[in-house]
């Protein structure tokens, strides 16, 4: 029940920007702990193996800290009158359903109203790649790829762990995912220290990524000119070629469903990476294609809410 109501609340309200400005956000608080551990334990002069061990200890500390805080808070709230309302409110902060939609929609709006420069500024807020040289098609692909990947990481995965394990489950997932985004990349500083965080993130996202691909395929059935069969077949064919064991699944599924060509070469900090392509459809995408992808996303979210409603009813009855 908590997962369904939290998802419903977040879908319509989200996490207000003014609240972030005043008190921050749970992900920001977790990020500060990760950064502190990175600064304290990740010493460049240590050996690669020692830094891997230090990184494993760091992520264990983060997970344990989040578990203790959220489990304790959950138990307190369940003794308070209407404490479940506060639990729903807290759980909703761990889902990025509305925020993701708004951010991607802002890119499409900027393309229409401000031109390429405005669109580059907007897409730079949601992607890690270099955006200064992107054309309209590059901006559109970046926005749609981010929508696909973050549907899994930012929405479906926290909902899965919230439904299965309550507030602590969703919070621990967000802690692992935040650690991966901060220290899980293969830079000189974090290749060793972030190794454990990256591997743990791969593990916890394994099932949600494939569930997200399935949701996109199901959503395609309710959308004119979308192809549910191609969504799943493209995911199965192209996702294994992605650099990530998980990110390719939702990306390839949305590409197959809508007849898009995603992925391919992109630049990070001036370095051009020749990444695999997801889907064999058109690559010359526009703001209208971003809007089409958002429409598929909306239908997938409605299906997810329906599944959560059934799960809530099942948990009440049994």
Sine and cosine of phi, psi and omega as CSV:
sin_phi,cos_phi,sin_psi,cos_psi,sin_omega,cos_omega
0.00,0.00,-0.65,0.76,0.00,-1.00
-0.86,0.50,-0.70,0.72,-0.04,-1.00
-0.89,0.45,-0.71,0.70,-0.02,-1.00
-0.89,0.45,-0.74,0.67,-0.05,-1.00
-0.94,0.35,-0.58,0.82,0.05,-1.00
-0.91,0.42,-0.67,0.74,0.02,-1.00
-0.91,0.42,-0.64,0.77,0.01,-1.00
-0.91,0.42,-0.70,0.71,0.02,-1.00
-0.89,0.46,-0.73,0.68,-0.04,-1.00
-0.92,0.39,-0.54,0.84,-0.01,-1.00
-0.86,0.50,-0.62,0.79,-0.08,-1.00
-0.98,-0.18,-0.42,0.91,-0.08,-1.00
-0.94,-0.33,-0.69,0.73,-0.08,-1.00
0.94,0.33,-0.30,-0.95,0.04,-1.00
-0.93,-0.37,0.94,-0.35,-0.12,-0.99
-0.86,0.51,0.65,-0.76,0.00,-1.00
-0.88,0.47,-0.58,0.81,-0.02,-1.00
-0.91,0.41,-0.52,0.86,0.02,-1.00
-0.95,0.31,-0.62,0.78,0.08,-1.00
-0.87,0.49,-0.67,0.74,0.00,-1.00
-0.89,0.46,-0.56,0.83,-0.08,-1.00
-1.00,0.07,-0.72,0.69,-0.10,-0.99
-0.83,-0.56,-0.06,1.00,-0.06,-1.00
1.00,0.06,-0.42,-0.91,-0.06,-1.00
-0.52,-0.85,0.49,-0.87,0.01,-1.00
-0.77,0.63,-0.62,0.79,0.01,-1.00
-0.91,0.41,-0.59,0.81,0.04,-1.00
-0.91,0.41,-0.67,0.74,0.01,-1.00
-0.90,0.44,-0.69,0.72,0.05,-1.00
-0.89,0.46,-0.65,0.76,0.01,-1.00
-0.87,0.49,-0.59,0.81,0.03,-1.00
-0.91,0.42,-0.62,0.79,0.05,-1.00
-0.92,0.40,-0.69,0.73,0.01,-1.00
-0.89,0.47,-0.70,0.72,0.00,-1.00
-0.89,0.46,-0.66,0.75,0.01,-1.00
-0.88,0.47,-0.67,0.74,0.03,-1.00
-0.93,0.38,-0.60,0.80,0.05,-1.00
-0.88,0.47,-0.72,0.69,-0.01,-1.00
-0.93,0.38,-0.57,0.82,-0.08,-1.00
-0.99,0.13,-0.61,0.79,-0.17,-0.98
-0.95,-0.30,-0.31,0.95,-0.09,-1.00
-1.00,-0.07,1.00,0.09,-0.06,-1.00
-0.99,-0.13,0.88,-0.47,-0.07,-1.00
-0.85,0.52,-0.45,0.89,-0.06,-1.00
-0.97,0.23,-0.21,0.98,0.01,-1.00
-0.98,0.20,0.32,-0.95,0.00,-1.00
-0.94,0.35,0.30,-0.95,0.01,-1.00
-0.85,0.53,-0.71,0.70,-0.01,-1.00
-0.89,0.45,-0.66,0.75,0.02,-1.00
-0.90,0.45,-0.61,0.80,0.00,-1.00
-0.95,0.30,-0.51,0.86,0.09,-1.00
-0.90,0.43,-0.68,0.74,0.03,-1.00
-0.90,0.43,-0.69,0.73,0.01,-1.00
-0.88,0.48,-0.64,0.77,0.02,-1.00
-0.92,0.39,-0.61,0.79,0.04,-1.00
-0.91,0.42,-0.65,0.76,0.05,-1.00
-0.91,0.42,-0.64,0.77,-0.02,-1.00
-0.89,0.46,-0.73,0.68,-0.02,-1.00
-0.93,0.36,-0.52,0.86,0.07,-1.00
-0.91,0.42,-0.65,0.76,0.04,-1.00
-0.89,0.46,-0.70,0.71,0.00,-1.00
-0.88,0.48,-0.75,0.66,-0.02,-1.00
-0.89,0.46,-0.69,0.72,-0.01,-1.00
-0.90,0.44,-0.68,0.74,0.00,-1.00
-0.88,0.47,-0.71,0.71,0.00,-1.00
-0.91,0.41,-0.64,0.77,0.02,-1.00
-0.88,0.47,-0.74,0.67,-0.04,-1.00
-0.88,0.47,-0.72,0.69,-0.04,-1.00
-0.91,0.42,-0.76,0.65,-0.10,-1.00
-0.96,0.27,-0.58,0.81,0.03,-1.00
-0.92,0.39,-0.68,0.73,0.04,-1.00
-0.89,0.46,-0.69,0.73,0.00,-1.00
-0.90,0.44,-0.66,0.75,0.01,-1.00
-0.88,0.47,-0.69,0.73,-0.01,-1.00
-0.91,0.41,-0.63,0.78,0.04,-1.00
-0.90,0.44,-0.72,0.69,-0.05,-1.00
-0.89,0.46,-0.54,0.84,-0.04,-1.00
-0.97,0.24,-0.15,0.99,0.11,-0.99
-0.99,-0.12,-0.19,0.98,-0.05,-1.00
-1.00,-0.06,0.57,-0.82,0.12,-0.99
-0.87,0.49,0.77,-0.63,-0.02,-1.00
0.86,0.50,0.40,0.92,0.06,-1.00
-0.90,0.44,-0.43,0.90,0.02,-1.00
-0.90,0.44,-0.47,0.88,0.05,-1.00
-0.92,0.40,-0.65,0.76,0.04,-1.00
-0.92,0.38,-0.61,0.79,0.03,-1.00
-0.89,0.46,-0.66,0.75,0.05,-1.00
-0.88,0.47,-0.69,0.72,0.00,-1.00
-0.88,0.47,-0.71,0.70,0.02,-1.00
-0.90,0.43,-0.68,0.73,0.00,-1.00
-0.89,0.45,-0.57,0.82,-0.03,-1.00
-0.90,0.44,-0.43,0.90,-0.01,-1.00
-0.95,0.31,-0.23,0.97,-0.03,-1.00
-1.00,-0.07,0.05,1.00,0.00,-1.00
-0.91,-0.41,0.63,-0.77,-0.07,-1.00
-0.89,-0.46,0.53,0.85,-0.09,-1.00
-0.87,0.50,-0.81,0.58,-0.03,-1.00
-0.96,0.29,-0.68,0.74,-0.03,-1.00
-0.88,0.48,-0.64,0.77,0.03,-1.00
-0.90,0.44,-0.73,0.68,0.00,-1.00
-0.86,0.50,-0.73,0.68,-0.03,-1.00
-0.89,0.46,-0.65,0.76,-0.04,-1.00
-0.92,0.38,-0.66,0.76,0.00,-1.00
-0.95,0.30,-0.63,0.78,0.04,-1.00
-0.89,0.46,-0.57,0.82,0.02,-1.00
-0.89,0.46,-0.54,0.84,0.04,-1.00
-0.92,0.40,-0.71,0.70,0.02,-1.00
-0.89,0.46,-0.67,0.75,0.01,-1.00
-0.90,0.44,-0.64,0.76,0.01,-1.00
-0.91,0.42,-0.63,0.77,0.04,-1.00
-0.86,0.51,-0.66,0.76,-0.04,-1.00
-0.96,0.28,-0.65,0.76,-0.21,-0.98
-0.98,-0.22,-0.46,0.89,-0.10,-1.00
-0.90,-0.44,-0.22,0.98,-0.03,-1.00
1.00,0.08,-0.15,-0.99,-0.16,-0.99
-0.91,0.41,-0.59,0.81,-0.03,-1.00
-0.91,0.42,-0.69,0.72,0.04,-1.00
-0.91,0.42,-0.62,0.78,0.01,-1.00
-0.91,0.40,-0.63,0.78,0.04,-1.00
-0.88,0.47,-0.63,0.77,0.02,-1.00
-0.90,0.43,-0.67,0.74,-0.02,-1.00
-0.93,0.38,-0.70,0.71,-0.06,-1.00
-0.94,0.35,-0.43,0.90,0.03,-1.00
-0.90,0.44,-0.38,0.92,0.02,-1.00
-0.95,0.30,-0.34,0.94,-0.15,-0.99
-0.84,-0.54,-0.02,1.00,0.03,-1.00
-0.79,-0.62,0.36,-0.93,0.01,-1.00
-0.99,-0.11,-0.20,0.98,-0.04,-1.00
-0.97,0.26,0.24,-0.97,0.10,-0.99
-0.94,0.35,0.71,-0.70,-0.08,-1.00
-0.89,-0.46,-0.16,0.99,-0.14,-0.99
-0.88,0.47,-0.47,0.88,-0.07,-1.00
-0.96,-0.29,0.09,1.00,-0.05,-1.00
-0.93,0.36,0.68,-0.74,0.14,-0.99
-1.00,-0.01,-0.11,-0.99,-0.05,-1.00
-0.86,0.51,-0.68,0.73,0.00,-1.00
-0.90,0.43,-0.65,0.76,0.01,-1.00
-0.91,0.42,-0.66,0.75,0.05,-1.00
-0.90,0.44,-0.69,0.72,-0.04,-1.00
-0.91,0.42,-0.69,0.72,0.04,-1.00
-0.89,0.45,-0.68,0.73,0.00,-1.00
-0.87,0.50,-0.69,0.73,-0.01,-1.00
-0.91,0.42,-0.69,0.73,-0.03,-1.00
-0.94,0.34,-0.63,0.78,0.05,-1.00
-0.89,0.46,-0.66,0.76,0.04,-1.00
-0.92,0.40,-0.65,0.76,0.06,-1.00
-0.85,0.53,-0.72,0.69,-0.04,-1.00
-0.90,0.44,-0.79,0.61,-0.07,-1.00
-0.90,0.44,-0.67,0.74,-0.05,-1.00
-0.98,0.20,-0.27,0.96,0.18,-0.98
-0.87,0.49,-0.62,0.78,0.05,-1.00
-0.96,0.27,-0.83,0.55,-0.10,-0.99
-0.93,0.37,-0.63,0.77,-0.15,-0.99
-0.99,-0.13,-0.25,0.97,-0.07,-1.00
-0.81,-0.59,-0.90,0.43,-0.14,-0.99
-0.92,0.40,-0.71,0.70,-0.02,-1.00
-0.87,0.49,-0.78,0.63,0.03,-1.00
-0.88,0.47,-0.55,0.84,0.04,-1.00
-0.92,0.39,-0.63,0.77,0.04,-1.00
-0.87,0.50,-0.75,0.67,-0.05,-1.00
-0.96,0.28,-0.46,0.89,0.10,-1.00
-0.93,0.36,-0.69,0.72,0.00,-1.00
-0.91,0.41,-0.61,0.80,-0.07,-1.00
-0.99,0.12,-0.64,0.77,-0.18,-0.98
-0.78,-0.62,0.17,0.99,0.07,-1.00
0.96,0.27,-0.26,-0.96,-0.04,-1.00
-0.82,0.57,-0.70,0.71,0.03,-1.00
-0.87,0.49,-0.62,0.78,-0.01,-1.00
-0.89,0.46,-0.73,0.69,0.01,-1.00
-0.91,0.41,-0.64,0.76,-0.03,-1.00
-0.92,0.38,-0.65,0.76,0.04,-1.00
-0.91,0.42,-0.66,0.75,0.06,-1.00
-0.85,0.53,-0.74,0.68,-0.02,-1.00
-0.89,0.46,-0.57,0.82,0.03,-1.00
-0.90,0.43,-0.70,0.71,0.01,-1.00
-0.91,0.42,-0.70,0.71,-0.01,-1.00
-0.91,0.42,-0.61,0.79,0.05,-1.00
-0.92,0.39,-0.66,0.75,0.04,-1.00
-0.88,0.48,-0.66,0.75,0.02,-1.00
-0.88,0.47,-0.67,0.74,-0.02,-1.00
-0.94,0.35,-0.45,0.89,-0.04,-1.00
-1.00,-0.01,-0.66,0.75,-0.12,-0.99
-0.77,-0.64,0.06,1.00,-0.10,-0.99
-1.00,0.03,0.13,0.99,-0.02,-1.00
-1.00,-0.05,0.25,-0.97,-0.13,-0.99
-1.00,-0.05,0.74,0.68,0.08,-1.00
-0.99,0.15,0.19,-0.98,0.00,-1.00
-0.86,0.50,-0.62,0.79,-0.04,-1.00
-0.96,0.26,-0.56,0.83,-0.19,-0.98
-0.91,-0.41,0.00,1.00,0.00,-1.00
-0.83,0.56,-0.62,0.78,0.02,-1.00
-1.00,0.00,-0.79,0.62,-0.11,-0.99
-0.90,0.44,-0.56,0.83,-0.03,-1.00
-1.00,-0.04,0.04,1.00,-0.07,-1.00
-0.85,0.53,-0.74,0.67,-0.05,-1.00
-0.90,0.43,-0.65,0.76,0.02,-1.00
-0.89,0.45,-0.67,0.74,0.00,-1.00
-0.91,0.42,-0.70,0.72,-0.01,-1.00
-0.92,0.40,-0.63,0.78,0.02,-1.00
-0.92,0.39,-0.62,0.79,0.04,-1.00
-0.90,0.43,-0.64,0.77,0.07,-1.00
-0.86,0.52,-0.65,0.76,-0.04,-1.00
-0.92,0.39,-0.76,0.65,-0.09,-1.00
-0.96,0.29,-0.31,0.95,0.01,-1.00
-0.99,-0.12,-0.04,1.00,-0.08,-1.00
-0.85,0.53,-0.81,0.59,-0.03,-1.00
-0.96,0.29,-0.74,0.67,0.00,-1.00
-0.83,0.55,-0.60,0.80,-0.01,-1.00
-0.89,0.45,-0.65,0.76,-0.01,-1.00
-0.97,0.25,-0.54,0.84,0.12,-0.99
-0.90,0.44,-0.63,0.78,0.02,-1.00
-0.90,0.44,-0.67,0.74,0.07,-1.00
-0.86,0.50,-0.67,0.74,0.02,-1.00
-0.91,0.42,-0.61,0.79,0.03,-1.00
-0.90,0.44,-0.67,0.74,0.05,-1.00
-0.89,0.46,-0.62,0.78,0.03,-1.00
-0.91,0.42,-0.67,0.74,0.04,-1.00
-0.91,0.42,-0.66,0.75,0.00,-1.00
-0.89,0.45,-0.53,0.85,0.00,-1.00
-0.90,0.44,-0.42,0.91,0.02,-1.00
-0.92,0.39,-0.44,0.90,-0.04,-1.00
-0.99,-0.15,0.22,0.98,-0.09,-1.00
-0.81,-0.59,0.83,-0.56,0.01,-1.00
-0.84,0.54,0.67,-0.74,0.07,-1.00
0.94,0.34,0.04,1.00,0.13,-0.99
-1.00,0.02,0.43,-0.90,-0.11,-0.99
-0.84,-0.54,0.98,-0.19,-0.03,-1.00
-0.91,0.42,-0.59,0.81,0.01,-1.00
-0.91,0.41,-0.71,0.71,0.02,-1.00
-0.90,0.43,-0.53,0.85,0.02,-1.00
-0.86,0.51,-0.78,0.63,-0.05,-1.00
-0.96,0.28,-0.64,0.77,0.00,-1.00
-0.92,0.40,-0.62,0.79,0.04,-1.00
-0.92,0.39,-0.64,0.77,0.04,-1.00
-0.88,0.47,-0.71,0.71,-0.01,-1.00
-0.91,0.40,-0.58,0.82,-0.05,-1.00
-0.98,0.18,-0.71,0.71,-0.18,-0.98
-0.99,-0.13,-0.48,0.88,-0.07,-1.00
-0.85,0.53,-0.64,0.77,0.00,-1.00
-0.88,0.48,-0.34,0.94,0.02,-1.00
-0.99,0.11,-0.16,0.99,0.00,-1.00
-0.94,0.34,0.49,-0.87,0.01,-1.00
-0.89,0.46,-0.51,0.86,0.05,-1.00
-1.00,-0.09,0.62,-0.79,0.03,-1.00
-0.95,0.33,-0.19,0.98,-0.09,-1.00
-0.85,-0.52,-0.64,0.77,-0.15,-0.99
-0.87,0.49,-0.50,0.86,-0.03,-1.00
-0.92,0.39,-0.42,0.91,-0.08,-1.00
-0.90,0.43,-0.83,0.55,0.02,-1.00
-0.92,0.38,-0.56,0.83,-0.02,-1.00
-0.91,0.41,-0.74,0.67,0.01,-1.00
-0.92,0.39,-0.58,0.82,0.00,-1.00
-0.90,0.43,-0.70,0.72,-0.01,-1.00
-0.94,0.35,-0.56,0.83,0.06,-1.00
-0.90,0.43,-0.72,0.69,0.00,-1.00
-0.92,0.40,-0.65,0.76,-0.02,-1.00
-0.88,0.47,-0.62,0.79,-0.13,-0.99
-0.96,-0.28,0.02,1.00,0.01,-1.00
0.95,0.32,0.57,0.82,0.00,-1.00
-0.98,-0.19,0.32,-0.95,0.19,-0.98
-0.91,-0.42,0.93,-0.36,-0.04,-1.00
-0.92,-0.39,-0.01,-1.00,0.00,-1.00
0.95,0.32,-0.39,-0.92,-0.01,-1.00
1.00,-0.03,-0.15,-0.99,-0.10,-1.00
-0.86,0.51,0.61,-0.80,0.10,-0.99
-0.36,-0.93,0.37,-0.93,-0.07,-1.00
-0.95,-0.31,0.66,-0.75,0.11,-0.99
-0.80,-0.61,0.89,-0.46,0.01,-1.00
0.79,0.61,0.68,0.73,0.07,-1.00
0.99,0.10,-0.10,0.99,-0.01,-1.00
-0.98,-0.20,0.85,-0.53,-0.01,-1.00
-0.99,0.13,0.83,-0.56,0.02,-1.00
-0.94,-0.35,0.76,-0.65,0.00,-1.00
-1.00,-0.04,1.00,0.10,-0.06,-1.00
-1.00,0.04,0.43,-0.90,-0.05,-1.00
-0.91,0.41,0.45,-0.89,0.02,-1.00
-1.00,0.01,0.57,-0.82,0.04,-1.00
-0.92,-0.38,0.91,-0.41,-0.03,-1.00
1.00,0.05,0.40,-0.92,-0.04,-1.00
-0.89,-0.46,0.29,0.96,-0.04,-1.00
-1.00,0.07,-0.31,-0.95,-0.08,-1.00
-0.93,0.36,0.63,-0.77,0.00,-1.00
-0.95,-0.31,-0.23,0.97,-0.01,-1.00
-0.99,0.10,0.94,0.33,-0.14,-0.99
-1.00,0.05,0.34,-0.94,-0.08,-1.00
-0.72,-0.69,-0.03,-1.00,0.06,-1.00
-0.87,0.50,-0.57,0.82,0.02,-1.00
-0.91,0.42,-0.55,0.84,0.04,-1.00
-0.95,0.33,-0.56,0.83,0.11,-0.99
-0.88,0.47,-0.70,0.72,0.02,-1.00
-0.88,0.48,-0.61,0.79,0.04,-1.00
-0.90,0.43,-0.68,0.74,0.04,-1.00
-0.90,0.44,-0.62,0.78,0.04,-1.00
-0.91,0.42,-0.60,0.80,0.05,-1.00
-0.89,0.46,-0.67,0.74,0.06,-1.00
-0.90,0.43,-0.66,0.75,0.05,-1.00
-0.85,0.53,-0.72,0.70,-0.01,-1.00
-0.86,0.51,-0.68,0.73,0.00,-1.00
-0.92,0.38,-0.62,0.79,0.05,-1.00
-0.90,0.44,-0.62,0.78,0.01,-1.00
-0.92,0.38,-0.59,0.81,0.06,-1.00
-0.91,0.42,-0.64,0.77,0.06,-1.00
-0.90,0.44,-0.68,0.73,0.03,-1.00
-0.88,0.48,-0.67,0.75,0.04,-1.00
-0.89,0.45,-0.63,0.78,0.04,-1.00
-0.89,0.46,-0.68,0.74,0.03,-1.00
-0.89,0.45,-0.67,0.74,0.02,-1.00
-0.91,0.42,-0.59,0.81,0.03,-1.00
-0.90,0.44,-0.68,0.73,0.05,-1.00
-0.90,0.44,-0.67,0.74,0.03,-1.00
-0.87,0.49,-0.67,0.74,0.01,-1.00
-0.90,0.44,-0.68,0.73,0.02,-1.00
-0.90,0.44,-0.67,0.75,0.02,-1.00
-0.88,0.48,-0.68,0.73,-0.03,-1.00
-0.92,0.38,-0.51,0.86,0.03,-1.00
-0.96,0.29,-0.69,0.72,-0.07,-1.00
-0.95,0.32,-0.64,0.77,-0.08,-1.00
-0.95,-0.32,0.00,0.00,0.00,0.00
